[in-house]
Amino acid sequence: MPTRRLSITWATALTVLLVLSGCRSLPDELNQREAEVTASIQEQATALANRPARSIMWTDALALLREQNLTLRQSRDAIITSRERLKQVNRDLIPGAALTANLSKGITQLGDLNGDDAALSLYGFFNVPGLIQWRMRHYAGELELIRTEWAHELKARELTIQLRELFVRSLLLEQRRRQLALAQRWPQPGPLALSLDASPQKLEHESLLMSLRREADALQDSIGEILGDASFEWTLDATGLPQFDYAADGLDLHNPARFGGLYRRLQAAELEGARLRQRGIKLQYWPDLSINLSSPPLYQSRGGPSWSADALNLNLSASVPLDLRGTISQQLRETKRDFARLETKLREQNARTLNGLMRARDSLRLNTRQLRLAEARLDALRSLPAAQSPSRTRDNLERLLALDQQRTSLLLEKTQLESLFWLLDESRWPAVAASTSEPTSQP
């Protein structure tokens, strides 16, 4: 009797140990995670304080963006998820299996546990809940995969445009630094100004330097974010940067072969998704067939492989909803209203886009003339002989800085206007990769 009690005690202790093994309290786990985050932040702080400089050209920056940018990684993951969901629709037709284990023993007899007290059973089953619904799921999966691929392409275009703008900003920032260096040739202040802590010219010069430094820091943050790597002090080399001349181009916005192809495809996917929801509700009026095939255990540890085909059970069922309460018809009317509202929304959106592009085209042409005039004034000012009067020299330098600031603003405006057309210009982007899913007929 003592031996049996001891066996029960050891069996109970072993069971408790197995249940609680590897489990720690929540505060301990949170403290460990916090310690890991703290160590990671300290490591990053040390690395950022001594980060090396790195120069990168346009093509290399574009490749790094496509590889490491977190937003693009998220959209690529969405494509992978859509592809896996589409495959899962087909895998749901594969017969399933389940392995069960049972243990039955009296509480007072736990010390006498042996293999005969456990029972293992292997079951097989085949279940198709609805053939029509399966077809709808497969079609919806294909549509979602294509839509996520197009959305990924759109996001890649948007980030590429943002990267080009950062290159332009970096180039203009360096030009402004060089122009500001010329201001250091201002004449020395007179005796009265020397007795003060600073002269107005010196204060303005320091203010401009501080403004450029803040702009450079913000530029570094943006570059590190878009490239997915903030461990370097980036220097952007504008070699190979795409150049456009949309102002001189005809810009036929009504040419569907050149402008707005991806934009239209995404709208088509949105409309097809709304149509599919409407189609799915209509199919609820159709009879749907469900198939279920079940069998006794394929194998039992106690009974052995005693499976017989005579015990197979096939169940076929068909159902047709009568919709006496009008639930399906109400859903159908609602989806029709949603579809009509979506069509109106897209038409209005297209009208706003076209109006915005036409205004941007006029603004781009005006910007080109203003930029040409600013460049001519800068060239004329730079070609002036050095003035003998200190005040005249200071006036010329102030005019030079003002014109250079105007030129910078015009170039940034030009870059942003060009981006509107570049995003929609299919001739400037590589061909769309073919979808991995096979074409399908309508459900």
LINFENNOR-V511186 format. One record per residue. N is the residue number from 0. RES is the residue in one small letter. PHI is phi in radians with two decimals (* if undefined). PSI is psi in whole degrees, 0 to 359 (* if undefined). NEAR is the number of other C-alpha atoms within 12 Angstrom. Layout:
# LINFENNOR-V511186
N/RES/PHI/PSI/NEAR, N/RES/PHI/PSI/NEAR
This chain:
# LINFENNOR-V511186
0/m/*/314/10, 1/p/-1.04/324/9, 2/t/-1.11/318/12, 3/r/-1.13/318/17, 4/r/-1.10/321/17, 5/l/-1.13/321/17, 6/s/-1.13/319/20, 7/i/-1.10/319/22, 8/t/-1.09/314/19, 9/w/-1.14/321/18, 10/a/-1.14/319/21, 11/t/-1.14/317/20, 12/a/-1.11/320/17, 13/l/-1.13/320/16, 14/t/-1.11/315/15, 15/v/-1.10/320/14, 16/l/-1.12/319/13, 17/l/-1.14/324/12, 18/v/-1.24/320/12, 19/l/-1.65/354/12, 20/s/-1.15/137/12, 21/g/1.42/358/10, 22/c/-1.70/126/13, 23/r/-2.05/163/13, 24/s/-1.22/155/12, 25/l/-1.08/316/10, 26/p/-1.02/322/11, 27/d/-1.11/317/12, 28/e/-1.12/318/14, 29/l/-1.14/320/13, 30/n/-1.09/321/14, 31/q/-1.16/317/15, 32/r/-1.10/320/14, 33/e/-1.11/320/14, 34/a/-1.10/321/14, 35/e/-1.15/318/14, 36/v/-1.14/319/14, 37/t/-1.07/315/14, 38/a/-1.10/321/14, 39/s/-1.15/319/14, 40/i/-1.14/318/14, 41/q/-1.10/321/14, 42/e/-1.13/319/16, 43/q/-1.14/319/18, 44/a/-1.08/319/15, 45/t/-1.13/318/13, 46/a/-1.19/320/16, 47/l/-1.23/330/20, 48/a/-1.18/336/15, 49/n/-2.21/34/14, 50/r/-1.24/138/17, 51/p/-1.36/161/14, 52/a/-1.47/147/16, 53/r/-2.58/128/20, 54/s/-1.69/140/19, 55/i/-2.46/136/25, 56/m/-1.54/173/22, 57/w/-1.06/311/28, 58/t/-1.11/320/21, 59/d/-1.20/321/21, 60/a/-1.13/321/36, 61/l/-1.14/319/32, 62/a/-1.14/321/21, 63/l/-1.18/322/26, 64/l/-1.05/312/33, 65/r/-1.17/336/29, 66/e/-1.56/322/20, 67/q/-2.05/348/22, 68/n/-1.10/131/29, 69/l/-1.18/324/22, 70/t/-1.13/318/26, 71/l/-1.20/324/32, 72/r/-1.09/321/22, 73/q/-1.12/318/21, 74/s/-1.22/327/25, 75/r/-1.16/320/26, 76/d/-1.10/325/19, 77/a/-1.12/323/23, 78/i/-1.14/316/30, 79/i/-1.07/317/21, 80/t/-1.09/317/20, 81/s/-1.12/320/28, 82/r/-1.16/320/29, 83/e/-1.18/323/21, 84/r/-1.15/323/24, 85/l/-1.14/318/29, 86/k/-1.14/326/23, 87/q/-1.15/329/18, 88/v/-1.04/319/25, 89/n/-1.30/323/21, 90/r/-1.17/338/17, 91/d/-1.14/344/21, 92/l/-1.47/351/23, 93/i/-1.33/136/16, 94/p/-0.99/143/19, 95/g/-1.79/168/19, 96/a/-2.52/153/20, 97/a/-2.47/137/19, 98/l/-1.96/122/18, 99/t/-2.02/149/18, 100/a/-2.31/136/18, 101/n/-2.27/143/17, 102/l/-2.33/124/18, 103/s/-2.27/123/17, 104/k/-2.79/142/17, 105/g/-1.14/148/12, 106/i/-1.05/319/17, 107/t/-1.34/354/17, 108/q/-1.97/18/21, 109/l/-1.10/335/24, 110/g/-1.23/346/25, 111/d/-1.85/28/21, 112/l/-1.11/139/21, 113/n/-2.60/180/13, 114/g/-1.10/334/15, 115/d/-1.23/343/15, 116/d/-1.43/347/19, 117/a/-1.77/144/17, 118/a/-2.28/127/22, 119/l/-1.94/137/24, 120/s/-2.38/140/25, 121/l/-2.03/121/26, 122/y/-1.97/149/24, 123/g/-2.20/146/24, 124/f/-2.68/158/26, 125/f/-2.43/124/25, 126/n/-2.47/123/27, 127/v/-2.07/105/30, 128/p/-1.14/328/24, 129/g/-2.99/122/25, 130/l/-1.17/320/28, 131/i/-1.18/317/27, 132/q/-1.13/325/25, 133/w/-1.10/318/28, 134/r/-1.10/321/27, 135/m/-1.14/318/30, 136/r/-1.10/320/27, 137/h/-1.15/317/34, 138/y/-1.13/317/33, 139/a/-1.13/324/34, 140/g/-1.13/319/32, 141/e/-1.12/318/38, 142/l/-1.11/318/40, 143/e/-1.15/322/32, 144/l/-1.10/314/35, 145/i/-1.12/319/37, 146/r/-1.12/317/33, 147/t/-1.16/326/31, 148/e/-1.15/317/35, 149/w/-1.20/321/33, 150/a/-1.12/323/31, 151/h/-1.12/319/29, 152/e/-1.12/319/34, 153/l/-1.10/316/30, 154/k/-1.12/322/27, 155/a/-1.11/320/33, 156/r/-1.11/314/33, 157/e/-1.08/317/27, 158/l/-1.23/325/32, 159/t/-1.09/319/34, 160/i/-1.13/318/33, 161/q/-1.10/321/31, 162/l/-1.12/318/40, 163/r/-1.09/321/38, 164/e/-1.11/323/33, 165/l/-1.14/321/38, 166/f/-1.08/316/38, 167/v/-1.12/317/32, 168/r/-1.08/319/35, 169/s/-1.11/318/31, 170/l/-1.12/316/25, 171/l/-1.19/325/30, 172/l/-1.11/318/35, 173/e/-1.15/323/25, 174/q/-1.15/321/20, 175/r/-1.17/325/31, 176/r/-1.09/318/27, 177/r/-1.16/321/18, 178/q/-1.16/323/29, 179/l/-1.19/329/30, 180/a/-1.07/330/19, 181/l/-1.14/331/21, 182/a/-1.19/344/29, 183/q/-1.22/352/22, 184/r/-1.55/11/21, 185/w/-1.03/149/27, 186/p/-1.12/149/22, 187/q/-1.14/144/20, 188/p/-1.16/158/20, 189/g/-1.30/182/15, 190/p/-1.04/323/10, 191/l/-1.15/318/11, 192/a/-1.19/328/16, 193/l/-1.16/334/13, 194/s/-1.35/349/10, 195/l/-1.65/167/13, 196/d/-1.17/325/12, 197/a/-2.76/154/18, 198/s/-1.70/160/20, 199/p/-1.00/322/17, 200/q/-1.12/318/25, 201/k/-1.16/319/22, 202/l/-1.10/318/15, 203/e/-1.14/320/19, 204/h/-1.11/316/26, 205/e/-1.16/324/19, 206/s/-1.13/319/15, 207/l/-1.15/320/25, 208/l/-1.08/317/23, 209/m/-1.13/321/16, 210/s/-1.10/317/18, 211/l/-1.14/324/26, 212/r/-1.16/318/18, 213/r/-1.12/320/15, 214/e/-1.12/321/22, 215/a/-1.16/321/27, 216/d/-1.14/316/19, 217/a/-1.11/324/18, 218/l/-1.14/319/31, 219/q/-1.09/319/31, 220/d/-1.09/317/22, 221/s/-1.16/320/27, 222/i/-1.14/315/38, 223/g/-1.07/324/29, 224/e/-1.24/315/26, 225/i/-1.30/330/36, 226/l/-1.52/351/35, 227/g/1.24/26/28, 228/d/-2.73/106/25, 229/a/-1.79/17/28, 230/s/-1.52/2/24, 231/f/-2.19/155/25, 232/e/-1.59/99/25, 233/w/-1.37/139/31, 234/t/-2.13/119/27, 235/l/-1.58/121/37, 236/d/-1.67/118/23, 237/a/-1.35/8/27, 238/t/-1.09/128/19, 239/g/1.45/7/16, 240/l/-1.15/132/25, 241/p/-1.06/138/24, 242/q/-2.08/143/21, 243/f/-2.25/158/23, 244/d/-2.45/57/21, 245/y/-1.17/337/29, 246/a/-1.16/322/25, 247/a/-1.46/342/17, 248/d/-1.28/156/14, 249/g/-1.13/328/16, 250/l/0.91/60/27, 251/d/-1.36/94/21, 252/l/-1.21/348/29, 253/h/-1.65/10/17, 254/n/-1.55/101/15, 255/p/-1.19/340/18, 256/a/-1.26/340/15, 257/r/-1.95/318/23, 258/f/-1.93/135/27, 259/g/1.40/18/30, 260/g/-1.10/310/27, 261/l/-1.15/321/32, 262/y/-1.02/315/28, 263/r/-1.21/322/25, 264/r/-1.12/320/25, 265/l/-1.16/322/25, 266/q/-1.16/321/24, 267/a/-1.09/321/22, 268/a/-1.14/322/25, 269/e/-1.15/318/28, 270/l/-1.15/320/28, 271/e/-1.17/325/27, 272/g/-1.10/318/28, 273/a/-1.16/320/27, 274/r/-1.14/324/29, 275/l/-1.16/321/31, 276/r/-1.10/320/28, 277/q/-1.15/319/28, 278/r/-1.13/321/30, 279/g/-1.10/323/28, 280/i/-1.23/322/27, 281/k/-1.09/324/27, 282/l/-1.21/347/25, 283/q/-1.17/340/26, 284/y/-1.34/343/21, 285/w/-1.44/151/21, 286/p/-1.21/137/18, 287/d/-2.04/139/22, 288/l/-1.89/130/21, 289/s/-2.03/141/23, 290/i/-2.15/132/23, 291/n/-2.43/127/24, 292/l/-2.15/121/26, 293/s/-2.23/160/25, 294/s/-2.61/162/27, 295/p/-1.18/174/24, 296/p/-0.95/134/28, 297/l/-1.21/332/26, 298/y/-2.69/142/24, 299/q/-2.33/135/21, 300/s/-1.16/332/22, 301/r/-1.52/313/18, 302/g/-1.54/345/16, 303/g/1.38/188/15, 304/p/-1.34/75/16, 305/s/-1.75/24/18, 306/w/-1.24/144/19, 307/s/-2.40/139/14, 308/a/-1.14/340/14, 309/d/-1.16/340/11, 310/a/-1.60/1/14, 311/l/-1.14/143/19, 312/n/-2.25/117/18, 313/l/-1.84/128/18, 314/n/-2.16/118/18, 315/l/-1.98/132/19, 316/s/-2.42/144/18, 317/a/-2.31/141/18, 318/s/-2.40/144/17, 319/v/-2.28/112/15, 320/p/-1.24/135/19, 321/l/-1.54/343/14, 322/d/0.93/48/17, 323/l/-1.16/332/11, 324/r/-1.52/354/10, 325/g/1.33/19/13, 326/t/-1.16/314/17, 327/i/-1.16/317/23, 328/s/-1.13/325/21, 329/q/-1.16/318/17, 330/q/-1.12/322/21, 331/l/-1.15/317/26, 332/r/-1.11/322/19, 333/e/-1.13/316/18, 334/t/-1.17/327/25, 335/k/-1.14/319/23, 336/r/-1.13/319/17, 337/d/-1.07/319/21, 338/f/-1.15/317/24, 339/a/-1.12/320/18, 340/r/-1.16/323/16, 341/l/-1.13/318/22, 342/e/-1.06/317/21, 343/t/-1.12/318/15, 344/k/-1.07/316/17, 345/l/-1.19/322/21, 346/r/-1.09/315/17, 347/e/-1.13/321/14, 348/q/-1.11/318/17, 349/n/-1.14/321/20, 350/a/-1.11/317/14, 351/r/-1.12/321/15, 352/t/-1.12/315/21, 353/l/-1.12/317/22, 354/n/-1.10/319/15, 355/g/-1.12/322/19, 356/l/-1.19/321/30, 357/m/-1.17/321/23, 358/r/-1.16/321/18, 359/a/-1.13/325/28, 360/r/-1.10/316/30, 361/d/-1.15/319/22, 362/s/-1.13/324/25, 363/l/-1.17/321/34, 364/r/-1.16/319/26, 365/l/-1.14/319/20, 366/n/-1.05/321/31, 367/t/-1.10/318/28, 368/r/-1.17/318/20, 369/q/-1.13/320/23, 370/l/-1.16/320/27, 371/r/-1.10/321/20, 372/l/-1.18/318/19, 373/a/-1.12/320/27, 374/e/-1.11/319/23, 375/a/-1.12/319/18, 376/r/-1.14/320/23, 377/l/-1.11/316/27, 378/d/-1.08/319/16, 379/a/-1.15/321/16, 380/l/-1.22/322/24, 381/r/-1.21/332/22, 382/s/-1.44/355/13, 383/l/-1.17/142/16, 384/p/-1.17/154/12, 385/a/-1.08/129/17, 386/a/-1.36/146/18, 387/q/-1.41/331/12, 388/s/-1.42/129/13, 389/p/-1.04/321/17, 390/s/-1.16/324/18, 391/r/-1.19/321/17, 392/t/-1.10/317/25, 393/r/-1.11/319/24, 394/d/-1.08/318/20, 395/n/-1.12/320/29, 396/l/-1.19/322/31, 397/e/-1.13/319/26, 398/r/-1.13/322/23, 399/l/-1.11/316/32, 400/l/-1.15/321/31, 401/a/-1.15/317/23, 402/l/-1.16/323/29, 403/d/-1.17/323/33, 404/q/-1.14/321/27, 405/q/-1.12/317/25, 406/r/-1.09/319/31, 407/t/-1.06/315/31, 408/s/-1.10/320/23, 409/l/-1.18/321/30, 410/l/-1.17/322/29, 411/l/-1.16/320/29, 412/e/-1.11/319/26, 413/k/-1.08/318/36, 414/t/-1.08/317/36, 415/q/-1.21/323/29, 416/l/-1.18/319/32, 417/e/-1.10/328/37, 418/s/-1.10/327/32, 419/l/-1.08/320/32, 420/f/-1.41/324/39, 421/w/-1.08/321/33, 422/l/-1.03/324/30, 423/l/-1.73/354/34, 424/d/-1.46/102/30, 425/e/-1.16/336/25, 426/s/-1.25/346/19, 427/r/-1.70/1/24, 428/w/-2.15/150/25, 429/p/-1.13/161/12, 430/a/-1.07/148/13, 431/v/-1.23/131/21, 432/a/-1.18/144/13, 433/a/-1.17/145/13, 434/s/-1.16/146/20, 435/t/-1.35/346/21, 436/s/-1.59/151/25, 437/e/-1.32/148/17, 438/p/-1.09/148/15, 439/t/-2.31/155/16, 440/s/-1.48/166/12, 441/q/-1.21/145/16, 442/p/-1.29/*/24
